[in-house]
């Protein structure tokens, strides 16, 4: 893969390609988005028919849209779907009518406190139609008759989601999930999709211990559909991470799993703290992104959520200001780097058993001291070996060793590799 700086630019370009597409919880916009992702990583695409029962939900009808506008008496489009997919209320039913502004107002959505911005609004499960526009645009619309058209279809079809699997040395899985249902919103969640795509590519270049399963699905109903279709095998899922809002300039935010003490929670806390990046760790709440589906009490998976500024935590959230200028290559590269660091710890974090537990084994005659000669961190590496030997009782992991000793995880893991090679410890 390209250097980190180059990866940031590549991810930003990927966001730019996906940005114009009109996505929703179903439809051709989702498929077109998955087609673009599929140019970077192979995907297995799943189509789940309308009416399929998925846990307590039912797969809805499929929504597609070709055109939509509001035109004034001269035929000029004052609101035009072709200019931005945000201009239409998501899942709007078809309409073709002429009506006075007084009647039209009931179908218009604006942000009076942010008059220059267009909001993002949907009506997935209640038949409705509407338009989203800047308050400034509405204020400039004189009374009179307006032509209103939404050229959409709402019919039986499918819910579409995709998976990409990076095989590991074991079948135990780490899932990485991001939602693919938002229209032209760069941070929420195209940046998350881009980071997930490049994270998958990075892992594929390694020989990971765990199997990594990437899930690209519509929010809420998509994650519920995945869980319903995989209920018999979710016991393989040992860890997980939901990626969202991954490209803004805010500090990194990790939201813990419902358990709060899942291994992914400990790993993320350790990586963020040891990296000295500005960050915050938040407790789980049953509101947010799809971590709440994976962490629902029946499944109770160890899945946390990583973002930069959390949802609804920035004024551009769910508005037209969440555009390509709002996300940066540097921020996405940093989010990717944190994911890679965290998964490197997760992948190497194991418990060992000391094979020479009675007294301290002689490291010198096994060449372990000689291997440290000339290293600037020789003292630290030596201490790491002693700590690993001390805590290799089958109950403590390498992360336990790193946290208790205050030594870097990489140093502890390297010590474990050396001791394992000398047959002083075993998994």
N, C-alpha and C positions, 0 to 999 in steps of 0.2 A: 504493500500500500504506500501511498504518497506520504511525505512528512506531515506532521500534525497541522502545520500552517496550510499546506496544500489541501488537506482533508477538509478543513473548515471551508475553504472556497468551494470545494466539490459539493459539500453538503448544502451550502447556500444556493448553489446552482440547481441542485435537485429540488430544493424548496421552490425555487423560481419556476421550474417546469410544472410542478403540481399546483401552484398557487391559483391559476385561472380557473381550474376545474370546479364545477359545481358538485360537491359531495353531499350526501345525506346518509341516513341509516341504511338505505338500499339504493339501487339504481346504477345506471351506466357511469356516473361520476366515480363511484367506488371502484368499478371495474377498470376504468381508465387509469385511476391512481395506482391500482395494483399492477397494471401493465407496465407503468413506468418503474415501479419498484422492482418488478421482475426483470428489467434490463440490467439490474445491478446484482441481484441475488435470485436464485431459482425459488419459485413459490409453488406450493400446492394450493390451488384455489378451490374453495368449497362453495356450492350453491345450495341453499336450504329453502325449500318451497314455502310460499305463503301458506299460512294456516298450520304449519308445524308447531306442535306444542313443545316449548322449551322451558322446563321447570314451570314456574307460575305464569309464564308469558307465552304469547303466540306470535310467530313470525308475521309481521304486517304485510300489507300489500306493498308492491314495489312502486316507487315514485320516480318519474323521469320528467324532465322539462326541456323544452326546445327554445322558448322565447317568452318574454313577458315585458310589459311596458305600461306606462301611463302617458297618454298623449293629450296635449291641449287642443284647443279648437283649430289651430293652424296645422295640426298633425305633428308638431314637434314633440319628441319624446322627452318629457321632463324627468322621468324615472325610467331607466333602461337596464334590464337584466344583462344585456350584452356588455355593459360597462363594468358590472360587478355582480357576481353571483349572490352577494349579500342583499341585493335589492329586493329579492323575493322571500317572503315568509316560507321557510322550509316546509315542504309537503303541501304547498298550496294546491287546492283542487282547481280544475280548469274554470275559467271565467272569460266571458266576452260580452262586454256591456258598455253602455254610455250612461254616465250618472253625474249629478252635480257634486261639487266638492264637499258640500255639507253631508252627503251620504257616503262619499268616499273616505272621509276622515276616519270613520269607524274601522277602516281596514288599513290604516297607516300607522307605522311604528317609527318613532323618533327618539332622540335623546335630548330633551330640552336643556339639560345641564352641560351637554357637549354638542352644541348646535351644528358644528361642522362635520360631525361624524355620523356614519351609517351604522345602526345596530345590527346584530345577528339575532334573529328570532326564528322559532320553529313552532309547528303545530302538528306533531307526529301522530297523535292518537285522537285528535278531534278534527273532523272535516272543516276546513276553514281556508280562506285565501287572504292574502295581504301583501303589502309592500313595506320595505324598510328604506328610509331615506333620511337625509340630513334635515334637521329642524330648519336650517337656513333655506333649504329648497322648498319645504312646505310653506314657510313664511312668505316666499316669493310667488306662490301660486295664487292667482286671483280667483275669485268666485267664478263659477261657470261650469260648463259641461266638459267632462273628460272621458276619453276613450280608455277603457281598462281591458287589458288582455293578459291572461295567463295561459300559455299553450303548454299544458302539462298533462300527464296521464297518471292515474292511480289505479292499478290493476293487479291481479294476481301475477306473481313473478317469483322472485327469490331474494333472500338476504345473502350477501356475498362476503366471505372473509377468506383470509389466506394465512398459511403457515410456512415458515422456513425452519428447517432443522439442521443444526450443526452436530453431527454425531460425536459422542464422547467415548471415553474408555469404559464408562458404565452407563446403564440405561436410566439411572436417576436423573431427573431433569431440573433445569433452571428455565423458567419461562420469562420472556420479556414481551410486554404487551403495550401496544399504543393504539389509539382510536383513529379511524380513517373516515369519520363521518362529518367532519367540519368543512365548510366551504372555504372561501378565500380568507383564511386566518393563518398567518405564517408561523406564529409562535404556538398557537393552540389549534392544530397540533402537528403542523407539517414539520416543524423542527424536530419533534420527537420521532416522527417517522424517519427522517433523514438520519438522525443519530442511531436509531435502531438498525437501519440498513447497513450503515458503516460499521457498527459494532458486530453485526453478523459476519461481515466480510473479514474483520480483524480476527475473530475467533476461528473462522474457517482456515486461516493460515497457520493455526497452532494445532496442537493435539490435546484438546481440553479433556479434563477428567470427567466433568459432567456433560451430559447431552443438553444442548441449548435449543429451546424451542421459541421461535419468534412468532407472535400472533398479531396480525394486522386485521382488526375487526372494528365494526361500528361500536360506538360507546354504548354501554349498558346492555341493550338487547343483543349486541354481538358477543360480548363477553359471556352473557348468560347462555347464549346458543352454544358457544364453545364448551362451557362447563357441562351443559346438558348432554352434548354429544361425546364428552370425554369423562363422564362421571365414574365409569368403571376403571379408569386408569389414572385418575388424579393423584392416587397414592404415590405415583412416581415423582410428582412435583415436590421437590425438597426446598426450593427457594424460588423467589420471583421478584420482578421489578416492573412497575408500570412507569413508562416514560411519557412526560407531557411538559409543555411550556419549557422547552429545552434550549431556546435560542436567545432569550433576552439578556440584558446586561445585569440583572439582579444577582444576588448571592445565591448559591446553591441551597436547595431546601430538600431535606429528606423527611418523608412522612412514614412513620413506622407502621409495621403490620399490626393487625388487631391483637396479636399475641404480645407484641412489644419486646419480647426477648427472643424472637426468631434469629437464626444465625445471620440472615441477611441484614437484620437490624444492627446486630453487633458489628458486622463487617463494615456497613456504611458509616456507622458512628466512628469506627476506628480509622477508616480511610480518610474521611473528611477532617477529623481532628488532626491526624498525623500529617496531612498535606498542608495544613495551616491556611487553607483557602477560607475566605469568608463564607460562612454557612450557618444554617440553623437546622435543628432536628425537632420535628413536631410529633406529638402524640397522635395516635390513630383517632379518626372520627369517621362515622359511617356516612360521610358525604364527601364527594370529590370525583375522582375518576374511577377506573374499573378495579382498583385495589379493593373497593368495598364489595365487589362481587366475589373476587377470589378469597377474600377474608370473611365472607358471610359464615355464620356459625356452623352450618352443615358441612362446609368444606374446610374452613379455618386454615387456609394455606399460609405459609410464611412469605407473604408478598407485600413489599413496601412500594413507595412511590417516590421517584426522583424528578424534581423540576428545578427551575431557577426560581423566579418569582411565582408563588403558587397561584392557582386559579382565582380569579376575581381580585387578585392582589395588586393589579396595576390598571391605570385608567384606560389603557388601550384594549383591555380584555373584552372579547366579544364585540369589537367594533372594527370599522374599516381602518383604524389606525394600527391594527395588528397586521402590518403589511411587510413587504420585503425589507424595508428600511429599519423596521423595528427589531429584526433578528440580525445577528452578526456572525460571520465565520468564526471569530475568536470565541464567542460564547458557546457555539455548538461544538467546536473543537475541545473546549474545556469540559463540557458535559460528557463528551465521548471519552476523554482521558480519564475522568473519574469512574465511569462505568468499567473501563478496561482495568483500572487499578483495583476496583472492588471485586471484579470477577477473578482477577489473578489471585487475590487473597482467598476468595471463596473456593476456587479450584484447588488450592494447595493446603487448605485448612483441614488437617486430619489429626487423629489421636494416634500416638505411638506407644509401644511398650518397650521399656528398657530391658535388654537381654543380659545386662550385667548389673543388676540392681543392688548388689551387696558391696557397698563401698564404691568409690569412684574408679571407673576403669582407667587403665593407663593409656592415655591418648598418644603419648610420644611414640611408643613402639608400633603404633598403627599408622604413623605418619601424619596424624591429624594436626599436630603442632607444626610440623614442617610445612604443611600446606598453607599455614598462615604467615610464613616468613615473608617479610617485605611488604605486607599489606598495611596500608595506613590505618585500617580499622581492625588490626589484629587483636587488640585487647577486647574490642566489642564482639568480634567473632568468637573469641575464646569463651567469653561470658555466655554467649548464645548457646554454645555447645553444652556448657555446664547447666544452664537453665533447662534446655531440652531434655538432657539426661535426668535431671531432677524431677521434671513433671511428666515424664513419659511413663505413666502408670495406667494407660488405657482409658483414663477419665478426662484428662486435660487435652485440649487441642492446641495447635500451634498459635492460634489467636489468643488463647488463655496465656500461653507463655509470653507472647509479645506484650499483652496488657499488663501482666504481673511484673515482668522484668523491665518494662519501659523501653525495650529494644525495638528497632524497626522490624516489621513483619518479614521483609525480604531477608534480613540478616538471620532471623530465627529459622526461616524456611531453608536457607542455604546451609545452616548448621545441621538441620535435620537431614538434609540430603547427604551431607558428608558422613554423618553418624550412621545413616541407613546403609550407605555404601561400604562402611567398615563393619557392618553387621553387628552394630551395638544396639540398634533399635529396630523394631519391625512395626508395620501397620497393624 
